[in-house]
């Protein structure tokens, strides 16, 4: 996954890289399935204080109900990838929509993307698929089209079948997942009151077990404000690709979010490219009207 397999910018490696980067930008370790009842329902003596759990449950409810926010994050996974991300995301029914701009700042995967003539990527998350805008070098080998559509149900064709988990994790990458994980932690604690970017917050920290996400030694820290909304999260873990660290900030809850399908005449479906039918001169489409930009996702009034 970390190599490019020679000069294959429109090949499976490049397409897999774009899928993985879209997932990393959203959530890293917290995307794995989580269930509060896994740890919170059956706690042994010496479990976290009730006040701590009550505070986290209030934050989980408030963040889930807010349905949208502006997000900015930095992520690093060993020497594999480091990147920044920024944009607005909406979430409802365990489904994420919105648009992020991803900027690669280092690592092997960043080098692979630069070979495609791209130092950054726009990712648009819609209910059934996400779209990645690739560079001009990629477009030159994909019939002049810059966008790749990844239907979540098609991601099992990537990375030797492991892509099925990518689709599930992208769809479930809501901000309250970090709070879910902490609610299942046996050692979560309240660190204390701290200011984050001028806002007074309550800081919580704990270690979590999330074997489904393929990480070990995972710690999650969150900061919540006086409205119980998530302001900041930091996740650290050990993965097979190196040490993972992600820091994310949330603001402007309730912001209007719009994720649009790119024009069909500038888009290829990943299945076409994997089948070799989406190269130069191909005519495959994306299931939309050529040139149309359909609006999908959540639109909610700001909370103030």
N, C-alpha and C positions, 0 to 999 in steps of 0.2 A: 504493500500500500504506500510505502514511503518513497518508492522509486517511480520512474516514469517509463521503464521498460524500453529505453531507446527513444527515438523520435516518433512518438505515437500520440500527438497532441489531441486527436479526436477519438482515441481508442478507449478501451475499457478502463485503463488506469486513470486517465483524465476525468472520465465521467464519474468514477468512484470517488476521486479526490473531491470533486465538487459536491457530491452527496455528503461525504463525511464532514466537510467544512461547514455545510449548512446546519448539520446537527450540532457540531462543536459550538458554533456561534450561539445557538439557542440555549444550550443547557449543560453540556458536558455530563458529569456523573449524575446529576439530579434527574436526568430524563428517564432513568430506569423505572419500571413499575414500582410503586410504593403503596403501602396500605397501612393506615394508622392502626388498624386492629392487629397488625402483625406484632407490634410491640406495646402499644398503649393499652390494649384490652387485658392482657395478662401480665402484670408487672409484679415482680418479686418485691419482698421487703427491701427498703433502701432505694426504691425507685425515685424518680425526680419529684420534687415537691409539687403539690396540687396547683399552687399558684403559678408555677412555671408552665405547666401543661395548659392551664386555663388561658394564660397569656398567648401561648402559641396557637391554641385553637381559635381564639378571637382574631389573631392575625391571619390565620388560614381562611376564616370565613370572610373577613373584610377584603383581603386580597382577591379571593375568588370572585366575590360579588362586584368588585370594582370593574372587572371585565376588560380593562385596557390600561396601558401606561406607555410612557416613553422609556426606552431602555438604552443603556450604554454599558459596554463590558470590555474587559481585556481577558484573554485566555492564553495559556501557555501549556503545552504538553511536551515536556522534554525537548529534544531537538527535532520533533516531528512537525510542530506547527505553533506559531504564536500569531495572534490576530487581535484586532479591535473590531467591535461591532456597535452600530448605533441605528436607532429607528424607533418605530412605534409598533407595538404588538397588541392584539386583542385576543381574548380567550373566553370560551364558553363550552360547556359539555365536553371537557377534556380535549379541546380542539384549539389550535393556535392559528391565527391569521395575522397578516401584517407584512411589513417590508423592513428589511435590515440592509445596511451597507456594510460590507465586510472588507477590512483592509488587512492584507497579510503583512506582518512585520518581521517574520523570520521562520526558519525551519524548512525541512525537506519538502513538505507539501506546498509551502509558499514558493519554493524554487520550481516545483512542477507547474504551478499555475503561472508563474512568470514566463515559462517556456510557451505558454499559450498567449503571451502578450498581455497578461492581466496582472496588475498589482492589487486589484480590488475586485469585488464581485457584489452585484446587487442580488439579493435573494428575496423572492416574494412567496409568502406562505399562504396558500388558499386551503379550503376545507378538504379537497381531494388530492391536491398535488402542490408541489412547490416548483418555482421557476428560478433558474440560475442564469444570470447574464455572463457569458464567457467573453474572452477577448477576441480581437480581430483575427489573430492567427488561427484560433479555433474555427471561427466563422468561415475562413477561407477554405477549410476542409469539410465544412458542413453545409454546403450549398449557399453560403453567404449569410446564414442565419446565426444570430448571436445568442438566442435564448434556448435553454434546454428545459423541457418539462419532465419532471419526475413525479409520476403518479405514485402515491404511497404504496399502493398494492403491487407496483412493478419493481419495488426496490429489492425484492428477493433475487432479482437477476444480477445484482451487483455483488462484488466481494465474495464470490463463491457461495452465495445463498445466505450470508449473514445480513444482507440488506433488509430482510423482513423485519428485523429488529429496528433498523434505522427508521422505517416508516412509522412503526408504533411509537418510537421514542420522540420523533419530531411532532407527531400529532398530540402527544401527551406532555409537551414541554411547557406547561403553564408555570408561572412564577411560584404558585403555592406548593409546588412539588418539594421544594427545599424545606418548607414548613412541615409537610407530610413526613419527610425523612426524620426531622428532629423529633416529631411526636412519637416516632417509633424507637428513638434512642433511649438506652437505659441510663445514660449519664448526662443528659442535657441539663444545662444549668443557666441561670441568669447571671451574666457577667457584671452588668450594672448599667448605669445611665451614661451615655456618650453623645457627643455632637458629631453628626455626619453632614458635612457640607452646610453647616449652620443650623441644622434641624436637631432638636433634642430627641434622642432615640433610646430604646431599651435593647441591649445587646444580649443575645443568647448564643450558646455554643454547645456542640456535642459531637460524639463520634457515631457513625451510622454503619450499618451493614447493608450493602446493596449488591449482592453477588451477581444479580442479573445484569448490572451495568459493567461488569468486568473490571472492578476496581477493588483495591484493598486499602486499609488504613485511611478511610475517608472521614474527614471532619467537615462539618457544615457550621457556618456562623451566619446569623441573620441579625439585622437591626430593624426594629419596627418603631413607628412614630406614635403620636398621641391619638391617632385615628385607627391604630392597629394595622396600618398599611406597611408592607415591606418597603424599606428604603434602600437597603444594601444587603448583599449576600456575598460570602466568600466560601469557596469550596476548595479543598485540597485532598489529593488522593494519590496513590501509586497505581499506575497502569502498566501494561506490557510495553507501552511506548514511552514510558518515562514519568516523571513527576508532573502531576496535573495541578494547575492553579487557575481558578477563575474568580474574578471580582466583577460584580454587576451592580449597577445603581438603577433605581426606579423612581420616576417622578411623573407629574402631570397625569395622575390617575383619572380615568374617564375621558382621555383625549380621543378625538375621532380618529378611527383607523380605517384606511382604505387599502386593499390589496387588489391590484388589477392584473388580469391576464394580459401578457404582452401580445402585440399583434401576431396573428397566426402566420403571416407571411415572413416573420422574422424568428420563428420558433420551430424547433425540432423536438420530437418526443424521444426520450432516452431509448425506448425500445427500437425505434427506427435506426438509431446510431449503432446500437449493439448488434442489430441484424445486418448492418452494412447497407441499409437502404436509405440512409439520410445523408450521404456524402454529396460532393459537388454534383449539381445537376439533378438531385432528387426532388421529388415533389410532395413528400409526405407532409401532412398537416398536424394540427393539434386538436381537432374537434371543435374549433371555433370558426367564426366568420373571418375571412381574411381581412386583416387590418383593424379588426374590432378590438376594443379595450373594455372588457367587461369588468364591472366592479363587484367584488366579493368581500365578505368579512363583516366585522362588527362596526357599527357607528353608534357611539354613546356620548351623551353630553358630559363635559368636564365636571369633575367633582369640586373644582375650585382650588 
